Amino acid sequence: MAEPAYFDRVPAGIRGLAPYQPGMPIDELRRRMGVADVIKLASNENPLGCSASVHEAIRHPGSLALYPDGGGFALKAKLAAFHDVSPEQITLGNGSNDLLEFVARVFLGPGRAAMYSQHAFAVYPLATAAQNAPAIEVPARPADAADAYGHDLEGFARALNEDVAVVFVANPNNPTGTCLPAGQFAAFMQEVPAKTIVVLDEAYWDYQAPETRPDINALLARYPNLLVTRTFSKIYGLAALRLGYGLSHPDLADLLNRVRQPFNNNTLALLAGEAALDDQAFVEASVALNARERSRLHEAFLARGLGVLDSHANFLAVDCGRDAAPIHQGLLASGVIVRPMASYAMPHFLRITVGTAEQNDRLLQALDVVLAKAPASTEA
Ligand SMILES: *Cc1c(COP(=O)(O)O)cnc(C)c1O
């Protein structure tokens, strides 16, 4: 069938896009497979849910007829204190995904390129293509390196040129779970021209070892071209509410706010964010559970003859040593949703979110059944 006439007017970048593939929702698998008891370890959500105080905070949101506070005054004040920055340095987003879109909208276009790593977060190429901007995809670290599949920032620095308007760095990275060695990001910033924006996407910051974390306050003070993004979707367990934020020089925040929808954060999300931030005990419990279960799962995958990348996040990239699609399907059939990585050009890998101990046991049992039918050592 011929495309409708208006397709002619759609820029090539958008025509070439395939919509983002989210992890399969639990209800969809129930419908598809008729499996009642489904667990989802596919989207790096917090298996503990969120702080109980969040549920309390959103019970009485006030009038739903009134628009939310478009400036997010109260949440920004709390975030400013939390990060020791000024409220003018904060940009609130409908998820941190929103921040990535703002940057793309302001800085990317024909002749204004984006740079990101091979095997990096899927939204970077999407946001770039939607702006009809060129992309430079820097090859990841080689598969036999200690930091296999991780970002190669030396490669980034070599590939920088006048036309690069935005550099996206995910640290830790999704879907690989890799994290930059301490000091490497700061060294990279020294190489970046002042006209080039660097986005340091720290969606998984809480899960990485403290000694590997870049000193973002020092970096923000020195580099007005740096945007650090954080999210409430992962450690805080608020993915459903869509809340994230950026930290930057006030002038960069001002530009980003020019393309922000006036009310991009709803009232419930704003209230939830404040309550979540106040409960750092929940964050600590989530980090502890993740650390414990992540290393248990890592060992369990190795014991089953699978490869695993060292993860600094709340998921593991598991190397099945062959096409992972049949294993993915086998797990789905038993009610366990994980994430295939073929769309990240890693077709032998599955990305598996670290769940609760019970969920992880269930995953391993299902995996044993699948692998017994098709052992890891057999070429499919
Ligand atoms: C999950 C994730 C995000 C953010 O998601 P939001 O829900 O939009 O905040 C951002 N970057 C990376 C690398 C992620 O994995």
The ligand as a Tripos MOL2 file, in Angstrom:
@<TRIPOS>MOLECULE
LIG
   15    15     1     0     0
SMALL
NO_CHARGES

@<TRIPOS>ATOM
      1 C1         16.4070    4.0770   32.4980 C.3       1 LIG1
      2 C2         17.4100    5.0070   31.9240 C.ar      1 LIG1
      3 C3         17.1720    6.3690   31.8330 C.ar      1 LIG1
      4 C4         15.9770    7.0660   32.2870 C.3       1 LIG1
      5 O1         14.8050    6.7930   32.2160 O.3       1 LIG1
      6 P1         13.6320    7.7640   32.7070 P.3       1 LIG1
      7 O2         12.6440    6.8020   33.2070 O.co2     1 LIG1
      8 O3         13.2230    8.5120   31.5120 O.co2     1 LIG1
      9 O4         14.1860    8.6640   33.7500 O.co2     1 LIG1
     10 C5         18.1440    7.2050   31.3500 C.ar      1 LIG1
     11 N1         19.3110    6.7220   30.9490 N.ar      1 LIG1
     12 C6         19.5920    5.4230   31.0170 C.ar      1 LIG1
     13 C7         20.9330    4.9670   30.5950 C.3       1 LIG1
     14 C8         18.6430    4.5200   31.4810 C.ar      1 LIG1
     15 O5         18.9190    3.2250   31.5080 O.3       1 LIG1
@<TRIPOS>BOND
     1     1     2 1
     2     2     3 ar
     3     2    14 ar
     4     3     4 1
     5     3    10 ar
     6     4     5 1
     7     5     6 1
     8     6     7 2
     9     6     8 1
    10     6     9 1
    11    10    11 ar
    12    11    12 ar
    13    12    13 1
    14    12    14 ar
    15    14    15 1
@<TRIPOS>SUBSTRUCTURE
     1 LIG1         1 GROUP 0 **** ****
